[in-house]
Amino acid sequence: MGGASAAMRRRRVTLAWIVLAVGLVVVWEGAKWLFGDPWRIHTSVLGLPIDIEHVPPFSAHVASDLALPHLWTIADAFVEPAQRNGPPLGLILGGQALFTFREALIGFAFGGALGLLLGIGFVHSRLAERAFVPYVVASQTVPILAISPLIVVATKAGWVSVAIISAYLTFFPVTIAALRGLRAADARAFELMRSYAADRRQVLWKLRLPTSVPYLFASLRVAAAASVIGALIGELPSGIPDGLGSALLNYNQYYTQGPERLWATIVMCSILGLAFVGLVRLAESRLTRNRYRPATAS
């Protein structure tokens, strides 16, 4: 029964992603069809010639080829060489995505650990919670673009500064979720632990942390996406040439010469973020697989 339910959930998720992708294509190309620049497809498939020409009835700059390239133009950019006689752009972006992923992963690990430790400390000390939680919240009101150059200068440009910026965006959601999750256990469970003379450490390991798992994983999915954003932002002032941040900066400077390359880089950044969140979701499903499974009658 549980396997059938899981398979049905997977089918629903797959169907939702297909509907989302089809909807994006329809909206994007629909805007190009109505408001974009005139276009023509002249090619052949399996020996059959294809010649399609279209002149949109309206015109809007936001749907022009410079501002909004066709989806097939962006897809073609992945297989075209980034430089003359060079490797395909998709291969280059893939290597840069792996580099950015390593930086984001380090920041994610440090930020997640810091957030969990802060949450544990605040749960066990009301004074520390009242004193420092407002500063934790206020830290997220500071624009990351303003402090990232300061971090780069203070730590010298490199992967360490990028990881720190990534951790800065990561620790906050984990801290808040830890505060909520570590207090989510039933009050009767706390009374039972006290009746057995359990100390704080035993209550933490046997009651608070197991109860907080759903809250923590929900925050870790948010933190995974934030860590990728932090890594990309951190790479911009660091001048690191091996990550996606450098590609964003480079193709933005030469946008008018090839807008599809910047869009392809944006697509790769989105894929990286979704993949990271998917890894966290996979870890959650593995670790909590038997947690809520109903017991079978013997």
C-alpha positions as CSV (number, residue, x, y, z in Angstrom):
1,M,0.0,0.0,0.0
2,G,2.8,2.4,0.9
3,G,4.7,1.6,-2.3
4,A,1.6,2.3,-4.4
5,S,1.1,5.6,-2.6
6,A,4.7,6.6,-3.2
7,A,4.5,5.6,-6.9
8,M,1.4,7.7,-7.2
9,R,3.1,10.7,-5.6
10,R,6.0,10.4,-8.0
11,R,3.7,10.3,-11.0
12,R,1.9,13.4,-9.7
13,V,5.2,15.2,-9.3
14,T,6.4,14.1,-12.7
15,L,3.1,15.3,-14.2
16,A,3.3,18.6,-12.4
17,W,6.8,19.2,-13.8
18,I,5.6,18.3,-17.4
19,V,2.7,20.7,-17.1
20,L,5.0,23.4,-15.8
21,A,7.4,22.9,-18.7
22,V,4.7,22.9,-21.3
23,G,3.1,26.0,-19.8
24,L,6.5,27.8,-19.8
25,V,7.0,26.9,-23.5
26,V,3.4,28.0,-24.4
27,V,3.7,31.4,-22.6
28,W,7.3,32.1,-23.8
29,E,6.7,31.2,-27.5
30,G,3.2,32.6,-27.4
31,A,4.7,36.0,-26.4
32,K,7.2,35.7,-29.2
33,W,4.4,34.7,-31.7
34,L,2.3,37.7,-30.8
35,F,4.8,40.4,-29.9
36,G,8.3,39.3,-31.1
37,D,10.5,40.0,-34.1
38,P,9.7,38.3,-37.4
39,W,11.3,34.9,-37.7
40,R,11.8,32.0,-40.1
41,I,12.7,28.4,-39.8
42,H,14.4,26.9,-42.8
43,T,15.7,23.4,-42.3
44,S,14.9,19.7,-43.1
45,V,14.0,16.8,-40.9
46,L,14.5,13.2,-42.2
47,G,14.9,14.6,-45.7
48,L,11.6,16.6,-45.5
49,P,12.1,20.4,-46.0
50,I,10.6,22.7,-43.3
51,D,10.2,26.3,-44.2
52,I,8.1,28.4,-41.7
53,E,7.9,32.2,-41.7
54,H,6.0,34.3,-39.3
55,V,5.4,38.0,-38.8
56,P,3.9,38.8,-35.4
57,P,0.8,41.0,-35.4
58,F,2.1,43.2,-32.6
59,S,5.5,44.5,-31.5
60,A,7.0,44.9,-28.0
61,H,10.6,45.3,-27.0
62,V,10.2,42.9,-24.1
63,A,9.6,40.1,-26.6
64,S,12.3,41.0,-29.1
65,D,15.0,38.6,-30.0
66,L,17.5,40.7,-28.0
67,A,15.4,40.7,-24.8
68,L,13.8,37.3,-25.1
69,P,15.4,34.8,-27.5
70,H,13.5,31.8,-28.9
71,L,13.7,28.7,-26.7
72,W,15.3,26.8,-29.6
73,T,17.9,29.5,-29.9
74,I,18.8,29.1,-26.2
75,A,18.9,25.3,-26.6
76,D,21.1,25.6,-29.6
77,A,23.5,27.7,-27.6
78,F,24.4,24.7,-25.4
79,V,25.7,22.8,-28.4
80,E,27.4,25.6,-30.1
81,P,31.1,26.4,-29.2
82,A,31.6,29.2,-26.8
83,Q,34.7,30.2,-28.8
84,R,35.8,29.4,-32.3
85,N,37.0,25.8,-32.5
86,G,36.4,25.5,-28.8
87,P,34.2,23.0,-26.8
88,P,30.4,23.4,-26.7
89,L,29.1,26.0,-24.3
90,G,27.1,23.4,-22.5
91,L,30.2,21.4,-21.6
92,I,31.9,24.6,-20.3
93,L,28.9,25.6,-18.3
94,G,28.7,22.0,-16.9
95,G,32.2,22.3,-15.5
96,Q,31.6,25.7,-14.1
97,A,28.4,24.4,-12.5
98,L,30.3,21.7,-10.7
99,F,32.8,24.3,-9.4
100,T,30.0,26.5,-8.1
101,F,28.3,23.4,-6.6
102,R,31.4,22.6,-4.5
103,E,31.5,26.1,-3.1
104,A,27.8,26.1,-2.4
105,L,28.0,22.7,-0.7
106,I,30.7,23.9,1.6
107,G,28.7,27.0,2.5
108,F,25.6,24.8,2.9
109,A,27.4,22.5,5.3
110,F,28.8,25.3,7.4
111,G,25.7,27.4,7.4
112,G,23.4,24.5,8.2
113,A,25.6,23.4,11.1
114,L,25.8,26.9,12.4
115,G,22.0,27.3,12.1
116,L,21.4,24.1,14.0
117,L,23.9,25.0,16.7
118,L,22.3,28.4,17.2
119,G,18.8,26.8,17.3
120,I,20.0,24.4,20.0
121,G,21.6,27.2,22.0
122,F,18.6,29.4,21.8
123,V,16.2,26.6,22.8
124,H,18.2,25.9,25.9
125,S,18.7,29.6,26.9
126,R,15.8,32.0,26.8
127,L,18.2,34.8,27.7
128,A,20.3,34.1,24.6
129,E,17.3,33.8,22.4
130,R,15.9,37.2,23.5
131,A,19.3,38.8,23.2
132,F,20.5,37.4,19.8
133,V,17.5,36.3,17.7
134,P,16.7,39.9,16.8
135,Y,20.3,40.3,15.5
136,V,19.9,37.0,13.6
137,V,16.8,38.3,11.9
138,A,18.4,41.8,11.3
139,S,21.4,40.1,9.6
140,Q,19.1,39.1,6.7
141,T,18.0,42.7,6.1
142,V,21.5,43.7,5.0
143,P,21.8,43.4,1.2
144,I,24.2,40.6,0.4
145,L,25.5,42.5,-2.6
146,A,26.7,45.2,-0.2
147,I,28.6,42.9,2.2
148,S,30.0,40.4,-0.2
149,P,32.8,42.7,-1.4
150,L,33.7,43.3,2.3
151,I,33.9,39.6,2.9
152,V,36.1,39.1,-0.2
153,V,38.5,41.9,1.0
154,A,38.6,40.6,4.5
155,T,39.2,36.9,3.6
156,K,41.0,37.4,0.3
157,A,39.4,36.4,-3.0
158,G,38.9,32.7,-3.2
159,W,36.6,29.8,-2.5
160,V,36.7,30.5,1.3
161,S,35.1,33.9,0.8
162,V,32.5,32.4,-1.5
163,A,31.7,29.7,1.0
164,I,31.3,32.3,3.8
165,I,28.8,34.3,1.7
166,S,26.9,31.1,0.8
167,A,26.9,30.1,4.5
168,Y,25.6,33.6,5.4
169,L,22.4,33.0,3.3
170,T,22.1,29.4,4.5
171,F,22.2,29.6,8.3
172,F,19.1,31.8,8.8
173,P,16.3,29.5,7.6
174,V,17.9,26.6,9.5
175,T,18.1,28.6,12.7
176,I,14.5,29.6,12.5
177,A,13.3,26.1,11.6
178,A,15.5,24.6,14.4
179,L,13.9,26.9,16.9
180,R,10.4,25.8,15.8
181,G,11.2,22.1,15.4
182,L,13.1,21.6,18.7
183,R,10.0,22.8,20.5
184,A,7.5,20.9,18.5
185,A,7.3,17.8,20.6
186,D,4.2,17.1,22.6
187,A,4.3,18.6,26.1
188,R,3.4,15.1,27.5
189,A,6.6,13.7,25.9
190,F,8.6,16.3,27.8
191,E,6.8,15.4,31.0
192,L,7.6,11.7,30.4
193,M,11.3,12.5,29.9
194,R,11.4,14.5,33.1
195,S,9.7,11.7,35.0
196,Y,12.5,9.4,34.0
197,A,15.0,12.1,35.2
198,A,16.4,12.6,31.7
199,D,19.0,15.4,31.4
200,R,19.1,18.1,28.7
201,R,21.4,16.1,26.4
202,Q,19.1,13.0,26.6
203,V,16.0,15.1,25.9
204,L,17.8,16.7,22.9
205,W,19.0,13.5,21.3
206,K,16.0,11.3,22.1
207,L,13.1,13.8,21.7
208,R,13.9,17.3,20.4
209,L,16.1,16.3,17.4
210,P,13.9,13.4,16.1
211,T,10.8,15.7,16.4
212,S,12.6,18.5,14.5
213,V,13.6,16.4,11.5
214,P,10.7,17.5,9.2
215,Y,11.2,21.2,10.1
216,L,15.0,20.9,9.5
217,F,14.7,19.3,6.1
218,A,12.1,21.8,5.0
219,S,14.6,24.6,5.9
220,L,17.5,22.7,4.3
221,R,15.7,22.7,1.0
222,V,15.3,26.5,1.2
223,A,19.0,26.7,2.4
224,A,20.2,24.6,-0.6
225,A,18.7,27.1,-3.1
226,A,20.0,30.0,-1.0
227,S,23.5,28.5,-0.9
228,V,23.7,28.4,-4.7
229,I,22.6,32.0,-4.9
230,G,25.2,32.9,-2.3
231,A,27.9,31.1,-4.2
232,L,27.0,32.9,-7.4
233,I,26.9,36.3,-5.7
234,G,30.2,35.6,-4.0
235,E,31.9,34.7,-7.2
236,L,31.2,38.1,-8.8
237,P,33.5,40.3,-6.6
238,S,36.0,37.4,-6.1
239,G,36.9,37.3,-9.8
240,I,36.9,33.5,-9.7
241,P,37.0,32.4,-13.4
242,D,35.9,28.8,-12.9
243,G,32.3,29.3,-11.6
244,L,29.0,30.2,-13.1
245,G,29.3,33.7,-11.5
246,S,32.1,34.4,-13.9
247,A,30.0,33.2,-16.9
248,L,27.1,35.4,-15.8
249,L,29.4,38.4,-15.7
250,N,31.1,37.6,-18.9
251,Y,28.0,36.9,-21.0
252,N,26.3,39.9,-19.5
253,Q,29.0,42.2,-20.8
254,Y,28.7,40.8,-24.3
255,Y,24.9,40.4,-24.1
256,T,24.1,42.2,-27.4
257,Q,26.5,39.9,-29.3
258,G,24.8,36.7,-28.0
259,P,21.9,37.0,-25.6
260,E,21.2,33.3,-25.9
261,R,24.5,32.6,-24.1
262,L,23.5,34.5,-21.0
263,W,20.1,32.9,-21.1
264,A,21.8,29.5,-21.3
265,T,23.9,30.3,-18.3
266,I,20.8,31.3,-16.4
267,V,19.2,28.0,-17.3
268,M,22.3,26.2,-16.0
269,C,22.1,28.1,-12.7
270,S,18.5,27.1,-12.4
271,I,19.3,23.5,-13.1
272,L,22.1,23.6,-10.5
273,G,19.7,25.0,-7.8
274,L,17.0,22.5,-8.6
275,A,19.5,19.6,-8.6
276,F,20.8,20.7,-5.2
277,V,17.3,21.0,-3.7
278,G,16.6,17.6,-5.3
279,L,19.6,16.0,-3.5
280,V,18.3,17.3,-0.2
281,R,14.9,16.0,-0.9
282,L,16.4,12.6,-1.8
283,A,18.4,12.5,1.4
284,E,15.2,13.4,3.3
285,S,13.3,10.5,1.7
286,R,16.1,8.1,2.4
287,L,16.5,9.1,6.1
288,T,12.8,9.3,6.9
289,R,11.7,6.3,4.8
290,N,10.6,4.1,7.7
291,R,9.9,6.9,10.1
292,Y,6.2,7.2,9.6
293,R,5.5,3.8,8.1
294,P,2.5,2.2,9.9
295,A,3.2,-1.0,11.7
296,T,1.9,-4.2,10.2
297,A,-0.1,-6.7,12.2
298,S,1.9,-9.8,13.1
